[in-house]
Amino acid sequence: MDVQPVTDLNAPVGADEFSALMENVGPWLPDVPEAPVGLAVSGGGDSLALAWLAKRWRRHVLAFVVDHALRPESGAEALLTVERLEALGLQARVLTLAPFPKGRLQERARDARFAALEEACVEAGCLDLLVAHHLHDQDETVWMRQHAGSGWRGLAGMEATSLRGRVRIVRPCLTLHPERLRATLRAAGLMWIEDPSNQNRRFERVRWRQDLFPTQREEAREWQVAAQSYRHSEDEILAALLAENAVWHSTGWVHLKPAGICENTLSALIRLVSGRPYRPSRGQVLALAQQGHGTLAGVIMRPAGRFGEGVMLVREERAVQRPVVAETGALWDRRWRCDADGLPTDCLIGALGDGALKMDTRRLGLPLGALRTLPALWQNGQIIGLPDVLKEAGAVPFLWAGGVPATGENGATG
Ligand SMILES: Nc1ncnc2c1ncn2[C@@H]1O[C@H](COP(=O)(O)OP(=O)(O)OP(=O)(O)O)[C@@H](O)[C@H]1O
């Protein structure tokens, strides 16, 4: 649907305008209590304005307020935000984060925040999570990436929708000026919290926010629109190449025919097979494509041999995660999620490893490297459960949880 641009920065965002923005980032499930739309609210002006608008758009919206527990007053602020949300008729929950390691604070806080939000969304039945990034956030993202020497993929900025693990992140306000979100709050007579870290020039984003001239913001928008349209057309080409030439096996590896081997397919497939959120560097991928075999970003590429022409891409055994405690929902190696209930307390999830030696890879139809890097349930150094993708008796359910699809960019920040 076409949304008429509103140029008056003092004009609150209207209900019809917001509905049109939401329609552009749909489709949406029916408005039922079993499937609320999730909403991430920091308590700051932007996300509170989004909460107010979202509640008018739909009855069943569930807000999550993450308390990073980094400042003594943060717990009280989170509760105050919950009260404000409840006063708007929204259901709201506080998610308090466990302490996380010092250093790279903003990045770690963001990762921990999204992990908690994803978990809470899955538990509450929310497929979508709304966040309040707006036009100025997008400008700053584009400038930061431009400054870091990012190519067109980076300059395309944040997408209005992207996948993160098991939820879809939706940014309905990406084209809205922040002044209009403030105007919306003022018109509704709502109060919000100013987070002091939003003024702290120690953080790169804050410096860009404070220093960018209006003309530079305009410039960023031009780059962003051009780069995003290029990104979308490149993604279409990539999807067609993959559909024609790549076979993704549910045991976590890929067979790629010769006609499909190029920088674009390899970088997307390496990200997929490794379970990592980011693509490897372009130079490294080009070198690998030229060599025809090798190891990159936790993935081994080698000739496909008995599987046909071309190459196979298999997770590198040396790079897999160490064993983790086995419990329902546990994620191992960023690739596999354990879906079994009632596991004994002293079990671990780790690579099948040498447990694969007694197995017949020909009968199972997969390369040894792929078999060795599948998850297994271990107890006292013995394998007590194989993943159900192998279709063996007494198997344990594991779901592929790589999180990032092969096509479609996830230019996520924030
Ligand atoms: N502590 C938090 N709890 C829940 N959601 C959050 C939190 N911090 C950020 N978010 C979500 O991520 C978005 C982007 O984060 P960012 O840090 O840029 O926003 P902010 O300036 O802190 O807050 P706001 O956007 O509410 O003014 C927010 O708009 C909000 O939707």
PDBQT file of the ligand as one rigid body, heavy atoms in Angstrom, charges set to zero:
ROOT
HETATM    1  N1  LIG A 501      16.046  -2.426  26.921  1.00  0.00    +0.000 N 
HETATM    2  C1  LIG A 501      15.263  -2.687  25.881  1.00  0.00    +0.000 A 
HETATM    3  N2  LIG A 501      14.154  -3.443  26.044  1.00  0.00    +0.000 NA
HETATM    4  C2  LIG A 501      13.346  -3.734  25.009  1.00  0.00    +0.000 A 
HETATM    5  N3  LIG A 501      13.577  -3.297  23.765  1.00  0.00    +0.000 NA
HETATM    6  C3  LIG A 501      14.652  -2.533  23.543  1.00  0.00    +0.000 A 
HETATM    7  C4  LIG A 501      15.559  -2.190  24.579  1.00  0.00    +0.000 A 
HETATM    8  N4  LIG A 501      16.533  -1.416  24.049  1.00  0.00    +0.000 NA
HETATM    9  C5  LIG A 501      16.251  -1.282  22.749  1.00  0.00    +0.000 A 
HETATM   10  N5  LIG A 501      15.121  -1.949  22.423  1.00  0.00    +0.000 N 
HETATM   11  C6  LIG A 501      14.467  -2.033  21.103  1.00  0.00    +0.000 C 
HETATM   12  O1  LIG A 501      15.423  -1.829  20.079  1.00  0.00    +0.000 OA
HETATM   13  C7  LIG A 501      15.135  -0.617  19.387  1.00  0.00    +0.000 C 
HETATM   14  C8  LIG A 501      16.402   0.108  19.016  1.00  0.00    +0.000 C 
HETATM   15  O2  LIG A 501      17.202   0.304  20.134  1.00  0.00    +0.000 OA
HETATM   16  P1  LIG A 501      17.935   1.682  20.422  1.00  0.00    +0.000 P 
HETATM   17  O3  LIG A 501      18.924   1.430  21.470  1.00  0.00    +0.000 OA
HETATM   18  O4  LIG A 501      18.359   2.280  19.138  1.00  0.00    +0.000 OA
HETATM   19  O5  LIG A 501      16.693   2.509  20.967  1.00  0.00    +0.000 OA
HETATM   20  P2  LIG A 501      16.612   3.515  22.223  1.00  0.00    +0.000 P 
HETATM   21  O6  LIG A 501      17.018   4.835  21.725  1.00  0.00    +0.000 OA
HETATM   22  O7  LIG A 501      17.322   2.970  23.410  1.00  0.00    +0.000 OA
HETATM   23  O8  LIG A 501      15.093   3.441  22.659  1.00  0.00    +0.000 OA
HETATM   24  P3  LIG A 501      13.824   3.986  21.973  1.00  0.00    +0.000 P 
HETATM   25  O9  LIG A 501      13.911   3.527  20.552  1.00  0.00    +0.000 OA
HETATM   26  O10 LIG A 501      12.700   3.359  22.709  1.00  0.00    +0.000 OA
HETATM   27  O11 LIG A 501      13.850   5.489  22.114  1.00  0.00    +0.000 OA
HETATM   28  C9  LIG A 501      14.252   0.167  20.332  1.00  0.00    +0.000 C 
HETATM   29  O12 LIG A 501      13.473   1.093  19.646  1.00  0.00    +0.000 OA
HETATM   30  C10 LIG A 501      13.446  -0.906  20.976  1.00  0.00    +0.000 C 
HETATM   31  O13 LIG A 501      12.397  -1.344  20.116  1.00  0.00    +0.000 OA
ENDROOT
TORSDOF 0
